[in-house]
Amino acid sequence: MVTEIEEKVIEAKKASITLASVSTDIKNRALEEMANALNMNRQAILSANMRDLEAAEKALRKGELTQAMVERLKVSDSKIDGMIAGIRDVIKLEDPVGKTLSALELDNGLELYQVSCPIGLIGVIFESRPDVVPQIMSLCLKSGNSTVFKGGSEAINSNRTIFNVLLDAIENVEGIPKGAFHLMETREEVMDILSMDSYIDLLIPRGSNSFVKFIKSNTKISVLGHADGICHVYVDEDADLSKAYTVCFDAKVQYAAVCNAMETLLVHEKVAEKFLPKMAQMLDAAGVELRCDKKSFEILENIDFIKKLIRAVEEDWSTEYNDLILSIKVVSSIEEAIDHINTYGSHHTDSIITENQKKKKKFAELVDSSSVMINASTRFADGFRYGKGAEVGISTNKIHARGPVGMEGLMIYKYVLIGNGDKVSDYVGPSAKKFSHRKLDKLLYDVIREK
């Protein structure tokens, strides 16, 4: 017997076939309707979010939610502005569907084309952040992918309101197939979604490291994402310290409850005594708790103004705080810094502050992370800031997509072979024809365009 959840997933899977061939004009029209609808329904969205926040504050006091999750849950007018801007940026992006990636002549009149196409049906499971819905829905729509969403119960009112606003907007656009997007709401639906590898082509989890690890451990579906965001900034002996103060403060304090915030500060021993006191004062004034190794603790322990200073333990080097907490370590070389990052980091985003060109090159080459920053904050690791319009997530995978992932992570390709009654038997045996394997400067849809 087919369940109600399975019916929705099957409907979305079927709709993905039609959505894959919808024209750019129709998709862009639907996206513009989505942006306008968010603007017109601000008060309904903010009211729904206020109900979620009131419940979340109670859950926080009971220890059922973390402060980071509550922060991610908040929606404001400026966040709605960001949602709208993200959708309109997606409109400006080139349609990624149907692009000829390569063309090869196998023989005269026998041509092979590699063409971009949507992955199909995307499952998105996320905690807190209601802005995930317009971000991923806009990218999936533009790239021709159907989507089933499952948000956390802590954001049920916000998610439902935003999703319904967007769905009503696109259903008024002729040419967008019905049933391409669904929102699931019950806790039981998570396990149902994880079991539907026959229908769902890719899962995108957005949430805490334990949440993402749970998703990865309980499904056969391919997962795009990252479990941890343990990001580092290394202040080298050849650093411009004025840049170091600015970058490190931004990387930790600008928004601490996110995966691209700095969690560990590494400082070369030759500049530690000069750099750390002022840096610690800036961080302490912003409410940051400092967890120091032996050397950095000795430098800072007798400074009166530092209120939150404790000794680091081994666990701190592999902890994603998502809070105003920072671990600090003094290192003797760039090699030690790189080794520490590759040992304890999560391959997410790491930064070096230095004016030495050789060290910039070494850090960029040897740090095994999806984003490497040079004299810039780790907080730049973001799909919107990378010019992707929005992002479906940040991936530390080494296959398919890596780093902040935009529409390119929602695309795959197919091969299209054009012949004229050709058969393989002509290319085997003692008098076999030879393949030319000559590259062509042709586009598939120019070759097979309707007359």
C-alpha positions as CSV (number, residue, x, y, z in Angstrom):
1,M,0.0,0.0,0.0
2,V,1.4,3.4,-1.0
3,T,1.5,5.9,1.9
4,E,0.6,9.6,1.6
5,I,4.2,10.5,1.9
6,E,5.2,8.1,-0.9
7,E,2.4,9.5,-3.1
8,K,3.9,13.0,-2.7
9,V,7.4,11.8,-3.5
10,I,6.2,9.8,-6.6
11,E,4.3,12.9,-7.8
12,A,7.4,15.1,-7.4
13,K,9.5,12.4,-9.2
14,K,7.1,12.4,-12.2
15,A,7.0,16.2,-12.2
16,S,10.8,16.3,-12.4
17,I,10.6,14.8,-15.8
18,T,8.5,17.7,-17.1
19,L,10.3,20.4,-15.1
20,A,13.6,19.3,-16.8
21,S,12.3,20.7,-20.1
22,V,10.6,23.9,-19.0
23,S,11.9,26.9,-20.9
24,T,14.1,29.5,-19.3
25,D,11.5,32.3,-19.7
26,I,8.9,30.3,-17.8
27,K,11.3,29.4,-15.0
28,N,12.4,33.1,-14.7
29,R,8.8,34.2,-14.7
30,A,8.0,31.8,-11.8
31,L,11.1,33.0,-9.9
32,E,10.0,36.6,-10.2
33,E,6.5,35.7,-8.9
34,M,8.3,34.0,-5.9
35,A,10.3,37.2,-5.1
36,N,7.2,39.4,-5.4
37,A,5.1,37.0,-3.2
38,L,7.7,37.1,-0.4
39,N,7.6,40.9,-0.5
40,M,3.8,41.0,-0.4
41,N,3.6,38.5,2.5
42,R,6.2,39.9,4.8
43,Q,3.8,40.3,7.8
44,A,2.5,36.8,7.5
45,I,6.0,35.4,7.4
46,L,7.2,37.5,10.4
47,S,4.1,36.6,12.4
48,A,4.7,32.9,11.8
49,N,8.3,33.2,12.7
50,M,7.5,35.0,16.0
51,R,5.3,32.0,17.0
52,D,8.3,29.7,16.3
53,L,10.7,32.0,18.2
54,E,8.4,32.1,21.3
55,A,8.4,28.3,21.4
56,A,12.1,28.1,20.7
57,E,13.0,30.4,23.6
58,K,11.0,28.1,25.9
59,A,12.8,25.0,24.5
60,L,16.1,26.8,24.9
61,R,15.4,27.4,28.6
62,K,14.6,23.7,29.0
63,G,17.8,22.7,27.2
64,E,16.0,21.2,24.3
65,L,17.4,23.6,21.7
66,T,20.8,25.3,21.4
67,Q,21.3,29.1,21.2
68,A,22.8,28.5,17.7
69,M,19.6,26.9,16.5
70,V,17.5,29.8,17.9
71,E,19.8,32.3,16.2
72,R,19.4,30.5,12.9
73,L,15.6,30.4,13.3
74,K,15.2,34.2,13.3
75,V,13.6,35.9,10.3
76,S,13.6,39.7,10.0
77,D,12.7,42.2,7.3
78,S,16.4,42.2,6.3
79,K,16.4,38.4,6.0
80,I,13.4,38.6,3.8
81,D,15.2,41.2,1.7
82,G,18.0,38.7,1.5
83,M,15.7,35.9,0.4
84,I,14.2,38.2,-2.3
85,A,17.7,39.3,-3.5
86,G,18.8,35.7,-3.7
87,I,15.9,34.7,-5.9
88,R,16.5,37.7,-8.2
89,D,20.1,36.8,-8.4
90,V,19.1,33.3,-9.5
91,I,17.0,34.9,-12.3
92,K,20.1,36.6,-13.6
93,L,22.1,33.3,-13.7
94,E,22.4,31.5,-17.0
95,D,20.1,28.5,-17.3
96,P,22.4,25.5,-16.8
97,V,20.1,22.9,-18.5
98,G,20.9,21.6,-22.0
99,K,24.4,23.0,-22.3
100,T,26.7,21.0,-24.6
101,L,29.7,20.1,-22.4
102,S,31.6,18.3,-25.2
103,A,31.1,17.1,-28.7
104,L,33.1,14.3,-30.4
105,E,32.9,12.8,-33.8
106,L,33.2,9.0,-33.5
107,D,33.1,8.6,-37.3
108,N,31.8,10.5,-40.2
109,G,28.1,11.1,-39.5
110,L,28.3,9.5,-36.0
111,E,28.5,12.2,-33.3
112,L,28.5,12.0,-29.5
113,Y,27.4,14.9,-27.3
114,Q,27.7,15.3,-23.6
115,V,24.8,17.5,-22.4
116,S,24.0,19.0,-18.9
117,C,20.7,17.9,-17.3
118,P,19.0,18.1,-13.9
119,I,19.7,15.4,-11.3
120,G,15.9,14.9,-10.9
121,L,14.3,14.8,-7.4
122,I,16.2,16.5,-4.6
123,G,15.4,15.8,-0.9
124,V,16.2,18.7,1.5
125,I,16.2,18.0,5.2
126,F,17.1,20.9,7.4
127,E,17.0,22.3,10.9
128,S,16.1,25.9,12.0
129,R,16.9,28.1,9.0
130,P,13.6,29.0,7.2
131,D,15.6,30.8,4.5
132,V,16.7,27.4,3.2
133,V,13.3,27.1,1.6
134,P,13.5,30.0,-0.9
135,Q,17.2,29.5,-1.4
136,I,17.0,25.9,-2.5
137,M,13.6,26.1,-4.1
138,S,14.8,28.9,-6.4
139,L,18.0,27.0,-7.4
140,C,16.1,23.8,-7.9
141,L,13.4,25.5,-10.0
142,K,16.0,27.2,-12.3
143,S,18.0,24.0,-12.7
144,G,14.9,21.9,-13.4
145,N,14.9,19.8,-10.3
146,S,11.8,18.8,-8.3
147,T,12.2,19.1,-4.5
148,V,10.7,17.6,-1.3
149,F,11.5,19.6,1.8
150,K,11.5,18.4,5.5
151,G,12.2,21.1,8.0
152,G,12.6,20.8,11.8
153,S,9.6,21.1,14.1
154,E,11.2,24.2,15.7
155,A,10.5,26.2,12.4
156,I,7.2,24.6,11.5
157,N,5.2,27.8,11.2
158,S,7.9,29.7,9.4
159,N,8.6,26.9,6.9
160,R,4.9,26.3,6.2
161,T,4.1,30.0,5.6
162,I,7.2,30.6,3.4
163,F,6.6,27.4,1.4
164,N,2.9,28.1,0.8
165,V,3.7,31.7,-0.3
166,L,6.2,30.4,-2.8
167,L,4.1,27.5,-4.0
168,D,1.0,29.7,-4.6
169,A,3.2,32.1,-6.6
170,I,4.6,29.4,-9.0
171,E,1.3,27.6,-9.4
172,N,0.0,30.7,-11.1
173,V,2.6,30.4,-13.8
174,E,1.5,28.4,-16.8
175,G,4.1,25.7,-17.7
176,I,5.3,24.8,-14.2
177,P,4.2,21.3,-13.5
178,K,2.0,20.7,-10.5
179,G,3.4,18.6,-7.6
180,A,7.1,19.5,-8.3
181,F,7.6,20.8,-4.8
182,H,6.3,19.4,-1.5
183,L,6.9,20.2,2.2
184,M,6.8,17.4,4.7
185,E,6.2,18.3,8.4
186,T,6.0,15.3,10.7
187,R,9.0,13.7,12.5
188,E,8.2,10.3,11.0
189,E,8.6,11.6,7.5
190,V,12.4,12.0,7.9
191,M,12.9,8.2,8.1
192,D,10.5,7.7,5.2
193,I,12.4,10.2,3.1
194,L,15.7,8.5,3.9
195,S,14.4,5.2,2.7
196,M,13.1,6.4,-0.7
197,D,16.3,5.7,-2.7
198,S,14.1,4.4,-5.5
199,Y,12.7,8.0,-6.1
200,I,15.0,10.6,-4.5
201,D,18.2,11.2,-6.4
202,L,20.2,13.4,-4.0
203,L,19.8,14.4,-0.3
204,I,20.9,17.8,1.0
205,P,21.0,18.0,4.8
206,R,21.4,21.4,6.5
207,G,21.9,21.5,10.2
208,S,24.2,20.6,13.1
209,N,27.1,18.1,12.6
210,S,25.3,15.4,14.6
211,F,22.2,16.0,12.4
212,V,24.1,15.6,9.1
213,K,26.0,12.6,10.4
214,F,22.7,11.0,11.3
215,I,21.4,11.6,7.8
216,K,24.5,10.1,6.2
217,S,24.4,7.0,8.4
218,N,20.7,6.2,7.7
219,T,20.2,6.4,4.0
220,K,21.4,4.8,0.7
221,I,20.7,8.0,-1.2
222,S,23.8,10.1,-2.2
223,V,24.3,13.0,0.3
224,L,25.7,16.4,-0.5
225,G,26.9,18.3,2.5
226,H,29.3,18.5,5.4
227,A,29.1,17.3,9.0
228,D,31.5,19.7,10.7
229,G,32.6,23.3,10.1
230,I,35.8,23.5,12.0
231,C,37.5,26.4,10.4
232,H,40.9,27.9,11.1
233,V,42.8,31.2,10.7
234,Y,46.6,31.0,10.8
235,V,48.4,34.2,11.5
236,D,51.9,33.7,10.0
237,E,55.2,35.4,11.2
238,D,55.1,37.4,8.0
239,A,51.5,38.6,8.5
240,D,50.4,42.3,8.3
241,L,48.9,42.3,11.9
242,S,46.4,45.1,11.0
243,K,44.9,42.7,8.5
244,A,45.1,39.8,11.0
245,Y,43.1,41.7,13.7
246,T,40.4,42.6,11.2
247,V,40.1,39.2,9.5
248,C,40.2,37.2,12.8
249,F,37.6,39.4,14.5
250,D,35.2,39.1,11.5
251,A,35.8,35.3,11.2
252,K,34.8,34.7,14.8
253,V,32.4,37.5,15.8
254,Q,30.5,38.6,12.6
255,Y,28.1,35.6,13.0
256,A,29.4,32.8,15.3
257,A,26.5,30.4,14.8
258,V,27.4,29.3,11.3
259,C,29.6,26.6,9.7
260,N,32.1,29.0,8.2
261,A,33.0,30.9,11.4
262,M,36.5,30.5,12.8
263,E,36.7,27.9,15.6
264,T,40.5,27.8,16.0
265,L,43.1,30.6,15.8
266,L,46.7,29.5,15.0
267,V,49.5,32.0,15.6
268,H,53.1,31.8,14.8
269,E,55.3,31.9,17.9
270,K,57.4,34.8,16.5
271,V,54.4,37.2,16.5
272,A,52.3,35.6,19.3
273,E,53.4,38.0,22.1
274,K,52.8,41.0,20.0
275,F,49.6,39.9,18.3
276,L,47.6,38.0,20.9
277,P,47.1,40.6,23.7
278,K,45.3,43.1,21.4
279,M,43.4,40.3,19.6
280,A,42.3,38.8,22.9
281,Q,41.1,42.2,24.1
282,M,39.0,42.7,20.9
283,L,37.5,39.2,21.2
284,D,36.9,39.4,24.9
285,A,35.1,42.7,24.5
286,A,32.8,40.9,22.1
287,G,32.0,38.2,24.6
288,V,34.2,35.5,23.2
289,E,35.5,32.8,25.6
290,L,39.2,31.9,24.8
291,R,40.4,28.4,25.2
292,C,44.2,28.5,25.0
293,D,47.0,26.0,24.7
294,K,49.9,26.3,27.1
295,K,51.9,29.0,25.2
296,S,49.0,31.3,24.4
297,F,47.6,30.9,28.0
298,E,51.0,32.0,29.4
299,I,50.9,35.1,27.2
300,L,47.4,36.1,28.2
301,E,46.9,34.8,31.8
302,N,48.1,38.0,33.5
303,I,46.2,40.5,31.4
304,D,43.5,41.9,33.7
305,F,40.9,42.8,31.1
306,I,40.4,39.3,29.8
307,K,37.4,37.8,31.6
308,K,36.8,34.5,29.8
309,L,40.2,32.7,29.6
310,I,40.6,28.9,30.2
311,R,43.1,26.2,29.2
312,A,42.2,24.2,26.1
313,V,41.9,20.4,26.2
314,E,42.4,18.0,23.3
315,E,38.7,17.9,22.5
316,D,38.7,21.6,21.7
317,W,40.8,21.2,18.6
318,S,38.1,19.1,16.9
319,T,35.0,20.9,18.2
320,E,32.7,23.1,16.2
321,Y,31.4,25.6,18.8
322,N,28.9,27.5,16.7
323,D,29.1,30.0,19.5
324,L,31.3,32.8,20.9
325,I,34.1,30.4,21.9
326,L,37.5,30.2,20.3
327,S,40.4,27.8,20.7
328,I,43.9,29.3,20.3
329,K,47.2,27.6,19.6
330,V,50.7,28.9,19.1
331,V,52.7,27.1,16.4
332,S,56.4,27.1,15.4
333,S,56.0,27.0,11.6
334,I,53.6,27.1,8.7
335,E,54.1,23.4,8.4
336,E,52.9,22.8,11.9
337,A,49.8,25.0,11.2
338,I,49.0,23.1,8.0
339,D,49.4,19.8,9.8
340,H,47.1,20.9,12.6
341,I,44.5,22.0,10.1
342,N,44.6,18.8,8.1
343,T,44.5,16.7,11.3
344,Y,41.7,18.5,13.2
345,G,39.9,20.4,10.6
346,S,36.8,19.4,8.7
347,H,38.0,20.3,5.2
348,H,35.5,23.2,5.1
349,T,37.3,26.6,5.1
350,D,40.7,27.7,6.4
351,S,42.6,31.0,6.1
352,I,46.2,32.3,6.2
353,I,47.2,35.8,7.0
354,T,50.7,36.5,5.5
355,E,52.5,38.8,3.1
356,N,54.9,36.0,2.0
357,Q,54.1,34.8,-1.5
358,K,55.7,31.4,-1.1
359,K,53.7,30.7,2.0
360,K,50.5,31.8,0.3
361,K,51.2,29.2,-2.4
362,K,52.2,26.5,0.1
363,F,49.0,27.0,2.2
364,A,46.8,27.0,-0.9
365,E,48.3,23.8,-2.2
366,L,48.6,21.8,1.0
367,V,45.5,22.7,3.1
368,D,43.0,20.0,2.1
369,S,39.8,22.1,2.4
370,S,37.0,23.0,0.1
371,S,37.8,26.7,0.4
372,V,41.1,28.3,1.2
373,M,41.3,32.0,2.0
374,I,44.4,34.2,1.8
375,N,44.2,37.4,3.9
376,A,40.4,37.1,4.0
377,S,37.8,36.0,6.5
378,T,36.5,32.4,6.4
379,R,33.0,33.9,6.5
380,F,33.3,34.6,2.7
381,A,32.7,30.8,2.1
382,D,29.1,31.2,1.0
383,G,27.2,30.6,-2.3
384,F,25.7,34.1,-2.4
385,R,29.1,35.7,-1.8
386,Y,30.7,33.4,-4.4
387,G,28.3,34.7,-7.0
388,K,26.1,31.6,-7.2
389,G,22.9,33.6,-6.4
390,A,22.2,31.4,-3.4
391,E,23.5,28.0,-2.3
392,V,22.1,24.6,-1.7
393,G,24.8,24.0,0.9
394,I,28.5,23.7,1.5
395,S,30.1,20.4,0.6
396,T,33.3,18.9,1.9
397,N,32.9,15.9,-0.5
398,K,35.6,15.3,-3.1
399,I,33.2,14.0,-5.8
400,H,30.5,15.7,-7.8
401,A,30.5,19.1,-6.0
402,R,32.8,20.8,-3.4
403,G,32.7,24.0,-1.4
404,P,29.7,26.4,-1.5
405,V,27.4,24.7,-4.0
406,G,25.0,26.5,-6.3
407,M,23.2,25.2,-9.3
408,E,26.2,23.4,-10.7
409,G,25.8,20.9,-7.8
410,L,22.2,20.2,-8.9
411,M,23.3,19.3,-12.4
412,I,24.5,16.1,-14.0
413,Y,24.9,15.1,-17.7
414,K,23.8,12.6,-20.2
415,Y,25.3,11.4,-23.5
416,V,23.4,11.8,-26.8
417,L,24.7,9.9,-29.8
418,I,23.5,10.9,-33.3
419,G,23.9,8.4,-36.1
420,N,22.4,7.3,-39.4
421,G,21.6,3.7,-39.0
422,D,25.1,3.0,-37.6
423,K,26.0,-0.4,-36.1
424,V,28.8,-1.7,-33.8
425,S,29.5,-4.7,-36.0
426,D,31.1,-2.4,-38.6
427,Y,33.8,-1.6,-36.0
428,V,34.9,-5.1,-35.1
429,G,36.6,-7.9,-37.0
430,P,39.5,-8.0,-39.5
431,S,38.0,-5.2,-41.7
432,A,36.8,-3.0,-38.9
433,K,36.2,0.7,-39.5
434,K,38.3,3.1,-37.4
435,F,37.0,5.6,-35.0
436,S,38.1,9.2,-35.7
437,H,37.5,10.5,-32.1
438,R,37.7,14.1,-33.5
439,K,36.6,17.0,-31.3
440,L,33.8,19.0,-32.7
441,D,32.8,22.7,-32.2
442,K,29.1,22.0,-32.3
443,L,26.1,22.4,-29.9
444,L,23.6,19.5,-29.7
445,Y,20.5,21.6,-29.8
446,D,21.8,23.5,-32.9
447,V,22.2,20.1,-34.6
448,I,18.7,18.8,-33.7
449,R,16.8,22.1,-33.6
450,E,13.2,21.9,-34.8
451,K,12.8,23.2,-38.3
